[in-house]
Amino acid sequence: MRITTIDHKGLKETACNIPPNTPVVMLNLLRFKPDGGREIYYQQYIPSFRELAAKLQLEGIKLKWGGNVSGRMAIADNEWWDDVLLVEYPDFASFLLIAESDGYRNDAEPFRLAAIDDCRLIPMVGFMKE
């Protein structure tokens, strides 16, 4: 099943599961639309997302890691991803503020929808460190 939009019911449920002021790393599994989806995502969506975060005076949102998927080892036959990003948020409330804002819906989300053929956003709270 293809997923391109953020589930707002899921946002509320997730917010209840994550303690306040707890850092969150968002696993982004991305499959881009052919013919320019990757370019739209990195050249238009990401800058508009960053601009919105700045307007909302949110600090501490960091790309921790990003890369291209290089193979398939433990994945369903009908599932594949182009890129994976790990984005750290100071807390889930910061992500929620962006995702539920009119600025996101009007300025950033149209680029995301133009770029993404399928995606998964998986919020994670750490329990291990080196």
C-alpha positions in Angstrom: 0.0 0.0 0.0 1.4 3.4 -1.0 1.4 6.1 1.7 2.3 9.7 0.9 0.5 11.8 3.5 0.9 12.1 7.3 -1.8 10.4 9.3 -3.1 13.0 11.7 -4.8 10.5 13.9 -1.5 8.7 14.1 0.2 11.9 15.1 -2.1 12.3 18.1 -1.6 8.7 19.2 2.2 9.0 18.8 2.2 12.2 20.9 0.5 10.2 23.7 3.2 7.5 23.5 6.3 9.7 23.7 7.1 11.5 27.0 7.4 15.3 26.7 10.9 16.8 26.2 12.2 13.4 24.9 14.4 13.6 21.7 12.9 11.7 18.8 14.7 10.4 15.7 12.4 10.1 12.7 13.2 7.2 10.3 12.2 8.4 6.8 11.9 5.6 4.2 11.4 7.3 0.8 10.5 6.2 -2.7 10.4 9.0 -5.1 8.2 9.6 -8.1 10.1 9.0 -11.4 11.2 11.9 -13.5 12.2 14.4 -10.8 10.8 13.3 -7.5 14.2 13.2 -5.8 15.1 16.7 -7.0 11.7 18.1 -5.9 12.2 16.6 -2.5 15.7 17.9 -1.8 15.6 21.2 -3.7 12.0 22.3 -2.8 10.5 20.3 0.0 13.5 20.3 2.4 14.2 24.0 2.0 10.5 24.9 2.6 10.4 22.6 5.6 13.5 24.3 7.0 12.1 27.7 6.3 8.9 26.8 8.2 10.8 25.4 11.2 12.7 28.8 11.3 9.4 30.7 11.1 8.0 28.6 14.0 11.3 29.3 15.9 12.1 25.6 16.3 15.7 24.8 16.9 17.5 21.5 17.2 16.1 19.7 14.2 19.1 17.9 12.6 19.7 15.5 9.8 21.6 12.8 11.6 22.2 10.6 8.5 21.0 10.2 5.0 21.8 7.7 2.2 20.7 5.8 -0.8 19.3 2.2 -0.4 22.0 -0.1 -1.8 20.3 -3.5 -1.7 17.5 -5.7 -0.5 18.2 -8.2 2.3 15.3 -8.5 4.6 12.5 -6.7 2.8 9.2 -7.8 1.1 9.4 -8.3 -2.6 6.9 -5.5 -3.3 8.6 -3.0 -1.0 11.6 -0.9 -1.9 13.0 2.5 -1.0 15.3 5.0 -2.8 16.6 6.9 0.2 16.6 6.7 4.0 16.9 9.7 6.3 17.3 9.9 10.1 16.1 13.3 11.3 16.5 14.2 15.0 13.9 16.4 16.7 14.3 17.9 20.2 10.9 16.4 21.0 7.8 15.1 19.3 6.0 18.3 20.0 8.3 20.1 17.5 7.4 17.6 14.7 3.7 17.9 15.6 3.8 21.7 15.5 5.2 21.6 12.0 3.0 18.8 10.6 -0.2 20.4 11.9 0.6 23.9 10.8 -1.1 25.8 8.0 2.4 26.7 6.8 3.2 23.0 6.3 0.0 22.2 4.5 0.2 25.3 2.2 4.0 25.6 1.6 5.8 22.4 2.2 3.4 19.5 1.8 2.6 20.2 -1.9 6.3 19.7 -2.7 6.3 16.5 -0.6 3.3 15.2 -2.4 4.8 16.1 -5.8 8.0 14.2 -4.9 7.0 11.1 -3.0 5.6 7.9 -4.5 5.6 6.1 -1.2 7.1 6.6 2.3 7.2 5.6 5.9 7.7 7.9 8.8 8.7 6.0 11.9 9.3 8.0 15.1 11.9 6.4 17.5 12.9 7.1 21.0 16.4 6.0 22.0 17.2 3.4 24.7 20.8 2.6 23.8 24.0 4.6 23.4 27.5 3.5 22.6 
